[in-house]
Amino acid sequence: MGTATPKKATIALDTMKVLDPRWLKPDSIETERIVSVLDETIAKLELSCLIPRIIDSLDRFSGLLGPEITSNLIEHQKLSNKMEHLLTSSEEEDTMKAEEQRVSLCLLEQHLKCSVRNILRLLLASPSLCEALKREVWARKPPAEAFIKAFGEFRNFMLERLLTSPAEEEEKVQFMQDVSLRIKKNTETITALQAELVAAIWTRDEELQKKDNMMKDLKNSMQDLAEDCETNILQIKREGEKRQKEELQASRARCARLQQDIQQLGAQLKKLVVEHRASELALRKRKCRVEMEILNWIQKYDTDMAEKQAEYEEVHAAYTKEKDQLSLLMEKHALLLQEYSQIEEERRICQEKKKQAMEELTTMTLAATRIQAFWRGFLIRSTFKLKKKKKGKGKGKGKG
């Protein structure tokens, strides 16, 4: 083979960089965000795998964790125990409660998920506490370790896919094709080696033929062993038949006791049947009497109701008649009330007129009285004046 050219060496180096996650570094914000999410998930997985170990040594870590995290871990342990109990009971019980258990398992699974999220939230809030727990609780179960390792490989694969450009992808394809070509050449080499292997197997078969003779001897010894086994089997069968006879005798004795119990219970049943028949006869007679009384009461009720119905019809007819009369009387009362109102109005008007006339008469009488008094006074004053004039004239005449 010739020496590799610098161009091929550069391509091979770049291809190795693409395939090796240690060479990959994020070159965009989106890639960094995706990688950070995957890294956080790995950190959460590592912490969640430590939770069972922490719960097993809760007395040791209670002072380091604090009361809130400790209470959440205790609650998580209760939920885990309940889940294990349900899973165990679902294997032991029948299928009638399968749906109910499935619903309970779903609810418990949701509670467990919420409990794990709360514990992880509280633990991740204190990075120093997480580091201390990782140092103190370093052992994980193999399945959890394998899952975390697989998730880390998935993280590297995603980072590789995010950072691989189209040109690098083509280089990777070319590299894979070269690898395939090498695999093909290796396959041809393997075929040649397989031919050599066949020849070696042929040689080995000859050696195995020799070993077959030894196997025949071993088979003969195994036949002797089989005869011994048959003897043991016959002895075991005899012991089993003897035990079967003993159990059969015990079973027959139990059957005899059960038969005696059945006879006693049958006698008790007959006695109870006789007693119950006598009681049933008395109850039947009582039932007949009660039915007759009920029939008499029903007939009496029908008779009373017929009388009440007739009386009701009579009362209802009288009520209808009186209601009609009342309607007529109400109409007449309305007319009379209207006439009475008119008469009262006329009386009021007449009284007002009389009152007004009396007031006018009183006023006129008073005025006439005053006028007459004034007139009498006027006449008296006039008479006095005439008398005074006459007296004056008589005195004058005497003096002359």
PLY file of the C-alpha trace (Angstrom):
ply
format ascii 1.0
element vertex 400
property float x
property float y
property float z
element edge 399
property int vertex1
property int vertex2
end_header
0.00 0.00 0.00
1.20 3.50 -0.83
1.64 6.41 1.49
-1.55 8.44 2.16
-1.72 11.85 0.52
-2.11 15.01 2.69
-5.65 15.54 1.32
-6.75 12.08 2.32
-5.12 12.50 5.73
-7.03 15.77 6.24
-10.32 14.14 5.20
-9.69 11.22 7.55
-8.90 13.61 10.40
-12.04 15.67 9.76
-14.11 12.49 9.58
-12.73 11.31 12.91
-13.62 14.70 14.36
-17.21 14.23 13.13
-17.47 10.74 14.58
-15.83 11.57 17.93
-18.22 13.60 20.21
-15.23 15.08 22.09
-14.44 17.25 19.04
-18.00 18.64 18.89
-18.78 22.05 20.35
-22.10 23.96 20.08
-22.02 26.77 17.54
-25.56 28.25 17.91
-28.02 29.28 20.64
-30.58 26.64 19.60
-27.97 23.89 19.75
-26.76 25.09 23.15
-30.34 25.09 24.42
-30.99 21.55 23.19
-27.71 20.31 24.66
-28.41 22.09 27.95
-31.86 20.43 28.12
-30.27 17.02 27.52
-27.57 17.73 30.13
-30.22 18.80 32.66
-32.13 15.60 31.89
-28.99 13.53 32.52
-28.45 15.37 35.83
-32.09 14.72 36.80
-31.71 11.04 35.84
-28.61 10.74 38.00
-30.42 12.33 40.95
-33.60 10.28 40.43
-31.50 7.07 40.40
-30.02 8.13 43.77
-33.48 8.62 45.37
-33.93 4.90 46.39
-30.43 4.88 47.95
-31.18 8.12 49.82
-34.51 6.72 51.09
-32.77 3.55 52.33
-30.36 5.77 54.35
-32.86 8.53 55.22
-31.81 8.64 58.88
-28.27 9.33 57.76
-29.14 12.14 55.30
-32.11 13.76 57.15
-29.91 16.47 58.69
-28.35 17.26 55.30
-31.64 17.25 53.36
-33.84 19.31 55.66
-37.45 18.74 56.79
-39.21 19.58 53.49
-37.15 17.21 51.31
-37.27 14.53 54.03
-41.09 14.68 54.20
-41.32 14.47 50.40
-38.98 11.44 50.39
-41.08 9.72 53.09
-44.23 10.36 51.05
-42.46 9.00 47.95
-41.48 5.87 49.87
-45.12 5.36 50.92
-46.28 5.69 47.31
-43.58 3.21 46.17
-44.64 0.69 48.83
-48.27 1.10 47.82
-47.33 0.56 44.16
-45.39 -2.64 45.02
-48.33 -3.87 47.12
-50.78 -3.24 44.26
-48.52 -4.99 41.75
-48.18 -8.01 44.07
-51.93 -8.17 44.74
-52.71 -7.83 41.02
-50.62 -10.99 40.38
-52.36 -12.95 43.15
-56.00 -11.91 42.71
-58.42 -12.90 39.94
-59.20 -10.90 36.84
-62.50 -9.47 38.16
-60.71 -6.49 39.72
-58.24 -6.00 36.88
-59.88 -2.80 35.62
-60.09 -1.28 39.13
-56.45 -2.17 39.82
-55.40 -0.73 36.46
-57.09 2.61 37.35
-55.44 2.57 40.79
-52.06 1.84 39.22
-52.50 4.75 36.77
-53.36 7.14 39.62
-50.41 5.90 41.69
-48.13 6.28 38.68
-49.24 9.92 38.27
-48.65 10.56 42.01
-45.20 8.96 41.80
-44.27 11.14 38.82
-45.41 14.28 40.67
-43.48 13.16 43.78
-40.28 12.61 41.75
-40.67 16.03 40.08
-41.14 17.75 43.45
-38.09 15.98 44.95
-35.93 16.84 41.92
-37.10 20.46 42.03
-36.16 20.74 45.71
-32.79 19.01 45.20
-31.84 21.02 42.10
-32.59 24.23 43.99
-29.42 23.50 46.03
-26.46 22.55 43.77
-24.16 22.05 46.75
-26.62 19.54 48.22
-26.68 17.65 44.87
-22.89 17.44 44.77
-22.76 16.26 48.40
-25.34 13.55 47.70
-23.44 12.40 44.59
-20.28 12.10 46.68
-22.00 10.31 49.54
-24.28 8.05 47.43
-22.08 6.95 44.57
-23.43 3.46 43.89
-26.31 3.05 41.40
-28.14 -0.05 40.24
-26.81 -1.59 36.98
-30.04 -0.97 34.99
-30.04 2.70 36.01
-26.34 3.04 35.18
-26.93 1.45 31.76
-29.88 3.76 31.06
-27.91 6.89 32.00
-25.02 5.71 29.83
-27.40 5.10 26.91
-28.94 8.54 27.40
-25.47 10.09 27.37
-24.77 8.33 24.07
-28.09 9.68 22.79
-26.99 13.17 23.86
-23.73 12.83 21.94
-25.59 11.49 18.93
-28.02 14.44 18.98
-25.13 16.89 19.32
-23.39 15.20 16.41
-26.55 15.44 14.28
-27.06 19.11 15.20
-23.45 20.10 14.43
-22.93 18.03 11.30
-23.05 20.17 8.15
-24.12 18.79 4.72
-20.46 18.68 3.56
-19.47 16.81 6.70
-22.43 14.50 6.18
-21.18 13.69 2.69
-17.68 13.10 4.07
-19.19 10.80 6.67
-21.06 8.88 3.96
-17.84 8.56 1.97
-16.08 7.35 5.09
-18.84 4.79 5.71
-18.51 3.59 2.12
-14.76 3.15 2.65
-15.51 1.25 5.81
-17.99 -0.94 3.89
-15.32 -1.67 1.29
-12.92 -2.66 4.04
-15.63 -4.84 5.55
-16.08 -6.55 2.17
-12.37 -7.26 1.95
-12.40 -8.53 5.49
-15.36 -10.78 4.59
-13.34 -12.35 1.77
-10.49 -12.91 4.18
-12.95 -14.47 6.64
-14.22 -16.81 3.89
-10.70 -18.04 3.25
-10.21 -18.51 6.95
-13.49 -20.43 7.16
-12.19 -22.85 4.50
-9.14 -23.41 6.65
-11.49 -23.84 9.60
-13.41 -26.58 7.74
-10.19 -28.48 7.20
-9.38 -28.10 10.85
-12.87 -29.33 11.73
-12.32 -32.39 9.56
-9.21 -33.16 11.51
-11.10 -32.57 14.72
-13.87 -34.98 13.63
-11.32 -37.76 13.38
-10.32 -37.01 16.90
-13.96 -36.97 17.90
-14.41 -40.45 16.43
-11.93 -41.66 18.93
-13.84 -39.89 21.63
-17.07 -41.59 20.44
-15.63 -44.93 21.42
-15.09 -43.55 24.83
-18.71 -42.29 24.81
-19.96 -45.80 24.07
-18.30 -47.04 27.19
-19.91 -44.22 29.07
-23.29 -45.16 27.60
-22.92 -48.69 28.87
-22.24 -47.34 32.30
-25.29 -45.08 31.91
-27.44 -48.12 31.06
-26.36 -49.68 34.32
-27.28 -46.45 36.01
-30.69 -46.49 34.25
-31.38 -50.00 35.58
-30.59 -48.76 39.06
-32.98 -45.86 38.47
-35.75 -48.24 37.38
-35.28 -50.21 40.59
-35.60 -47.01 42.58
-38.68 -46.02 40.57
-40.37 -49.36 41.31
-39.65 -48.90 44.99
-41.09 -45.37 44.87
-44.20 -46.73 43.08
-44.71 -49.34 45.78
-44.44 -46.69 48.48
-46.87 -44.47 46.54
-49.43 -47.31 46.20
-49.13 -48.04 49.92
-49.67 -44.37 50.71
-52.58 -44.26 48.27
-54.27 -47.19 50.07
-53.83 -45.45 53.42
-55.31 -42.21 52.06
-58.17 -44.20 50.48
-59.02 -45.79 53.83
-58.90 -42.37 55.51
-61.10 -40.97 52.75
-63.65 -43.76 53.22
-63.74 -43.06 56.94
-64.34 -39.37 56.22
-67.09 -40.29 53.75
-68.78 -42.46 56.41
-68.66 -39.57 58.89
-70.03 -37.20 56.27
-72.80 -39.67 55.41
-73.77 -39.84 59.09
-73.79 -36.05 59.25
-75.94 -35.97 56.12
-78.48 -38.35 57.74
-78.61 -36.23 60.90
-79.05 -33.06 58.86
-81.77 -34.80 56.80
-83.69 -35.68 59.99
-83.35 -32.09 61.18
-84.54 -30.91 57.77
-87.67 -33.12 57.94
-88.41 -31.85 61.45
-88.00 -28.25 60.31
-90.22 -28.93 57.27
-93.01 -30.28 59.50
-92.70 -27.28 61.84
-92.64 -24.85 58.94
-95.67 -26.51 57.31
-97.66 -26.14 60.55
-96.54 -22.54 60.80
-97.39 -22.02 57.12
-100.91 -23.46 57.68
-101.49 -21.10 60.61
-100.21 -18.19 58.57
-102.46 -19.18 55.66
-105.52 -19.23 57.97
-104.52 -15.86 59.38
-104.03 -14.58 55.85
-107.57 -15.74 54.90
-109.05 -14.00 57.93
-107.14 -10.83 57.15
-108.26 -11.01 53.50
-111.91 -11.39 54.59
-111.57 -8.46 56.95
-109.95 -6.42 54.19
-112.79 -7.40 51.81
-115.40 -6.36 54.40
-113.61 -3.08 55.00
-113.43 -2.48 51.25
-117.15 -3.15 50.87
-117.92 -0.89 53.82
-115.63 1.74 52.35
-117.40 1.47 48.97
-120.82 1.80 50.67
-119.71 4.80 52.74
-118.12 6.40 49.72
-121.32 5.87 47.69
-123.34 7.53 50.46
-120.79 10.33 50.74
-120.84 10.73 46.96
-124.66 10.98 46.93
-124.54 13.43 49.82
-121.83 15.37 48.05
-123.89 15.51 44.86
-126.91 16.80 46.80
-124.81 19.38 48.61
-123.16 20.34 45.34
-126.57 20.76 43.66
-127.80 22.91 46.57
-124.54 24.83 46.44
-124.96 25.41 42.69
-128.55 26.57 43.20
-127.59 28.89 46.06
-124.65 30.15 44.00
-127.04 31.04 41.16
-129.36 32.77 43.63
-126.42 34.61 45.09
-125.43 35.78 41.63
-128.94 37.19 41.07
-128.94 38.80 44.51
-125.52 40.28 43.85
-126.79 41.77 40.58
-129.85 43.18 42.37
-127.64 44.45 45.18
-125.43 46.19 42.65
-128.49 47.88 41.06
-129.90 48.84 44.46
-126.51 50.10 45.56
-126.33 52.23 42.43
-129.88 53.58 43.07
-129.02 54.15 46.72
-125.93 56.08 45.69
-128.04 58.24 43.37
-130.64 58.84 46.13
-127.94 59.72 48.62
-126.42 62.13 46.11
-129.83 63.73 45.53
-130.40 63.98 49.31
-127.01 65.57 49.75
-127.75 68.10 46.98
-131.20 68.85 48.54
-129.66 69.29 51.99
-127.01 71.59 50.55
-129.74 73.59 48.78
-131.82 73.75 52.00
-128.76 74.78 53.98
-127.95 77.44 51.41
-131.59 78.63 51.46
-131.61 78.75 55.27
-128.36 80.69 55.22
-129.85 83.11 52.68
-133.06 83.37 54.74
-131.09 84.02 57.90
-129.02 86.65 56.10
-132.16 88.28 54.69
-133.93 88.15 58.06
-130.96 89.70 59.75
-130.75 92.34 57.04
-134.51 93.03 57.27
-134.28 93.28 61.05
-131.43 95.74 60.79
-133.22 97.68 58.09
-136.43 97.80 60.22
-134.38 98.84 63.25
-132.62 101.47 61.22
-135.97 102.59 59.81
-137.59 102.78 63.28
-134.65 104.75 64.56
-134.90 107.02 61.56
-138.66 107.52 62.18
-138.12 108.18 65.88
-135.32 110.67 65.18
-137.51 112.35 62.55
-140.39 112.56 65.05
-138.13 114.06 67.72
-136.78 116.58 65.26
-140.35 117.68 64.30
-141.31 118.03 67.94
-138.26 120.14 68.69
-139.05 122.43 65.76
-142.64 122.87 66.92
-141.64 123.76 70.43
-139.25 126.38 69.14
-141.88 128.04 67.08
-144.34 128.23 70.04
-141.79 129.92 72.29
-141.18 132.62 69.67
-144.78 133.43 69.28
-145.29 134.06 73.07
-142.48 136.48 73.22
-143.94 138.65 70.56
0 1
1 2
2 3
3 4
4 5
5 6
6 7
7 8
8 9
9 10
10 11
11 12
12 13
13 14
14 15
15 16
16 17
17 18
18 19
19 20
20 21
21 22
22 23
23 24
24 25
25 26
26 27
27 28
28 29
29 30
30 31
31 32
32 33
33 34
34 35
35 36
36 37
37 38
38 39
39 40
40 41
41 42
42 43
43 44
44 45
45 46
46 47
47 48
48 49
49 50
50 51
51 52
52 53
53 54
54 55
55 56
56 57
57 58
58 59
59 60
60 61
61 62
62 63
63 64
64 65
65 66
66 67
67 68
68 69
69 70
70 71
71 72
72 73
73 74
74 75
75 76
76 77
77 78
78 79
79 80
80 81
81 82
82 83
83 84
84 85
85 86
86 87
87 88
88 89
89 90
90 91
91 92
92 93
93 94
94 95
95 96
96 97
97 98
98 99
99 100
100 101
101 102
102 103
103 104
104 105
105 106
106 107
107 108
108 109
109 110
110 111
111 112
112 113
113 114
114 115
115 116
116 117
117 118
118 119
119 120
120 121
121 122
122 123
123 124
124 125
125 126
126 127
127 128
128 129
129 130
130 131
131 132
132 133
133 134
134 135
135 136
136 137
137 138
138 139
139 140
140 141
141 142
142 143
143 144
144 145
145 146
146 147
147 148
148 149
149 150
150 151
151 152
152 153
153 154
154 155
155 156
156 157
157 158
158 159
159 160
160 161
161 162
162 163
163 164
164 165
165 166
166 167
167 168
168 169
169 170
170 171
171 172
172 173
173 174
174 175
175 176
176 177
177 178
178 179
179 180
180 181
181 182
182 183
183 184
184 185
185 186
186 187
187 188
188 189
189 190
190 191
191 192
192 193
193 194
194 195
195 196
196 197
197 198
198 199
199 200
200 201
201 202
202 203
203 204
204 205
205 206
206 207
207 208
208 209
209 210
210 211
211 212
212 213
213 214
214 215
215 216
216 217
217 218
218 219
219 220
220 221
221 222
222 223
223 224
224 225
225 226
226 227
227 228
228 229
229 230
230 231
231 232
232 233
233 234
234 235
235 236
236 237
237 238
238 239
239 240
240 241
241 242
242 243
243 244
244 245
245 246
246 247
247 248
248 249
249 250
250 251
251 252
252 253
253 254
254 255
255 256
256 257
257 258
258 259
259 260
260 261
261 262
262 263
263 264
264 265
265 266
266 267
267 268
268 269
269 270
270 271
271 272
272 273
273 274
274 275
275 276
276 277
277 278
278 279
279 280
280 281
281 282
282 283
283 284
284 285
285 286
286 287
287 288
288 289
289 290
290 291
291 292
292 293
293 294
294 295
295 296
296 297
297 298
298 299
299 300
300 301
301 302
302 303
303 304
304 305
305 306
306 307
307 308
308 309
309 310
310 311
311 312
312 313
313 314
314 315
315 316
316 317
317 318
318 319
319 320
320 321
321 322
322 323
323 324
324 325
325 326
326 327
327 328
328 329
329 330
330 331
331 332
332 333
333 334
334 335
335 336
336 337
337 338
338 339
339 340
340 341
341 342
342 343
343 344
344 345
345 346
346 347
347 348
348 349
349 350
350 351
351 352
352 353
353 354
354 355
355 356
356 357
357 358
358 359
359 360
360 361
361 362
362 363
363 364
364 365
365 366
366 367
367 368
368 369
369 370
370 371
371 372
372 373
373 374
374 375
375 376
376 377
377 378
378 379
379 380
380 381
381 382
382 383
383 384
384 385
385 386
386 387
387 388
388 389
389 390
390 391
391 392
392 393
393 394
394 395
395 396
396 397
397 398
398 399
